Structures are given as C-alpha cells and as structure tokens.
Amino acid sequence: MEEKDKENVLNMIKDRPQSLCKMCGKCCRVVTTEDTYEKILEKIENGDTYAKDFLSIFVPFKSIEDARKESAEIVDNILKRTSQKIEDITFYKCKYLRDDNKCGDYKNRPLLCRLNPFSPWSIVPPNCGFQSWLDEQKELKIKEIKHQKDNLKELKELLKIAKTQNQIDEINKRISKTEEIIAYYEKYGSKEW
C-alpha cells in the first residue's frame, strides 16, 4: 500500500464506528482485491508488506465456482459491484476463519484486518453493518472531489490574470496539489463526477 493510500485509509477510519460490525465473518469468507493475484505476488517481490500480509492470511480459491460454493451471495455481490474484468478477479478465503465465523487468531490479526473496510468504495458482503456508513463516506468523498474540481477551474482562471511570478508559482502549486487529489480518486470513478 502506497503512503498516500495509507494516509487516506487512516483518515477515513479514525472515526469509523466499529460497533457497526456484526461479527458475522462474511468479510473473511470470500474476498477479492483490486489487484490480480499475479500483481500481488509481484508486490511481495518488491517488498510490499500489505500484499505479504494479505497472502499470509488469505488463500485463493481455485476458481470462481469454488468461491461461489463457499458463498454465492458474496461472489455475486462482488461481481455485480466491481469494475474489474472477471478474468482479473481472484477470490480468497481467510485461513483463520472458524466454523462459527469467528477469527481463529483475532488478537494477532494484521493491520489489513483491523482496518477493514478501509475505503468508501470497499465492497462489503450483503447486509454488512458498515454498508450505510460506507455509502455516507462515499457521498462525502464525491462532494469533496466535485469541490476540488470547482477549485481547479477557479485556480486556472486565476492563473490567467496572475501578474507576478510569485502569484503564478503559488497558483501552480495549488493546481498541482488539487490535480493530485483528483487523480487519486480517478480509480474510483472521479472522472464521472
């Protein structure tokens, strides 16, 4: 996970109401990532600890059909809500999930488990206690991106009338920062907002 991603994750979850978790274990039964399995392996080779933690906990199903046998409801929910190509999706199951849907190593679970769900765009299982909260967080982010896009337009207009090099430099810094924020959310569809 990149530093910018970590910062955004930590900002989002600092006020997350953990009490919304129903402790049903569904989020551990069938999961996927935005990266292909091959990309996760590549990240591990490059020293990505998040990817390493992920594969130390989650084992891939051999096929989508095997994942569907575990929980067709969760698989179908993910397939319906993801923008990924089906051939790029690998489903996984936590190797510590017990039959009672509790974690067999809860006290030692890694950060990625403690932070889940970590994005307003996280796909959670049907009837997850976090769904309404995630929807609210997503709406806040959409408003923020729309605001940033409005700011970008204003900054570009200001740049046209800037008179000094200091003004131009300052406006360009602000434009760059604003474009960086907008670009971060493009993977979640910010081009559409």
N, C-alpha and C positions, 0 to 999 in steps of 0.2 A: 504494500500500500504506500503510495507516494505521500510526502509530507503534507501537501495541500489537502489530500484526501483525509489524512489523519486529523488535521485541524478542523475540517468541516464536520467529520464524524463526531469528534469530541464536543464541538459547539452544539450540535443537534441533540446529543443525548444527555448533556449536563442537566437538563430539566425534564428528562423523559420520566413519565410516571410508571415506574417499574411495577407498580401494583396492577397495571393492566394485563400483565402476563397471567394467563390461565394455567400455566404449568402443565399443559397438555402434551408436550413433547412433539407436536406435529411439525414444528420448525426444524426438528432434528431427524425426522423420519425420512423425508425426501426433500433435498435441497439442490440448488444449482448455483452457478456463478456466472458473471458476465464474461469470464474468460473461458476459453476452451481448455480441456484437460491438458493438451499439449502446451498451451501458453502458461498454465500453472506450473508444469514441470520446468519450463524454460525460466520462469521467475525464480523457482527454487534454485536452479543452477546459478542464477545471478545474485543469490543471497537474500531473496525476499523472504523475510521471516513470517509475514502474514500467510503467504502461499504455503510455506513449510508447515505452519500451524494447522492450516486448513486440511492438508493431506495427512497430517498426523492423527486427525480426528475422523475425517470423512473418507469413506471408501466408495469408489464408483460402482454403480450398478453396471452390469454387463450390457444392458440395453434399456431403452425407454420402456419396453414391455415389462422387464423385471421391476423397474421402478413403479410402473403402473400397478403391478401385483401388490406392491407394498402399500400404495395409496393412489388409486386412480384419481381421486378428488384433488389431491395436491398436484399431481403431474398435470392434469388437465387445466387447473387454475394457473399454473406457471406457463404452460404452453399458450394459453389464451392471452396472458398479460405481457409476455415478453416480446421484444422486437428482434430477438436473435433468430437466426436460421436454425431449423430443427437439427440439422447435421452438426451444428456447433455446440449443441447442448449435451452436457453430461450430467446425469443425476447421481446424487450421492446420498449415503446414509451414515449417520453418526455411529461409530462402532461402540460407543459407550451408552447408547440408549437401551434402557432395560425394558422388559415386557410391560412394566407398569407405567411406561412413558416418562420415567424419571431418569436423570443423568446418573450414570454409574461412577462418575468422577467429578461431581459438581464443584467441590471445593477447589479442585485443581484445574478447572476448565480454563482454557486460554482466553485472551482478551477478545478474540473474534466472537466467542460465545457470549461473553459478558456484555458486548456491545450490540448484539443482535436484537432487533433490527436497527441498522445503522444509517439508513438513508430513507428520505421520504419516498423514494422510488423502490424500496425493498418490496419484494413480492412475498407476502406472508400467507400462511395457509387460510383457507376459508374459515370464517368465524373467529379469527385471531383477535384477541383483546386489543391489540395495537392498531388495527385497521383504521378506526376513526381518527386516532391521533396522527397516524401517518398521513391520512388524507388532509388533515388540517395543516400539517407541516408542509406538505406538497403545495397547498394553496398559498401558504406564506412565501415559499420559495418562488412560485410563479409570479406573485406580486412583486417580490424583490427583483427578479430578472426583468420584468416589464419596467420597473422603476429605473434599473440600471440602463436599459435600452433608451429610455427617455433622456436620462442624464447624458448618455453618449451623443445623442442628437444635439443636445444643448451645448455640450463641450465642442463639438465640431463647428457649430455656429459661432461660438466664442473665438475659436481659433481663427476664423475668417476675419475677425475685427481686432485681434490682438495687435498691439502697437510695439511692444518691446520684445526683445529676445527672451527676457526672463518670463514674461507672460506666456510666450509661445512654449517655452520649455516646461513651465508648470502645467499648462493645459495638456501638453503632450504626455506628461507623466500621468495625469489623471485619466486621459483617454486610454493609455496603455493598461492601467490598473482596471479600469472599467471593462475593457475588452477581455482581459484575463478572467474576470469574474463571469462574464457572459460565456466565454469559451468553455469554462469548467462545466457548466450546466448543459452544453450542447449535446453531450452524450445522453442526457435525459430528455431531449426534445425541446430545448430552449429556442431553437430556430422557429418553432411553431408559435411561440408566444409573442 
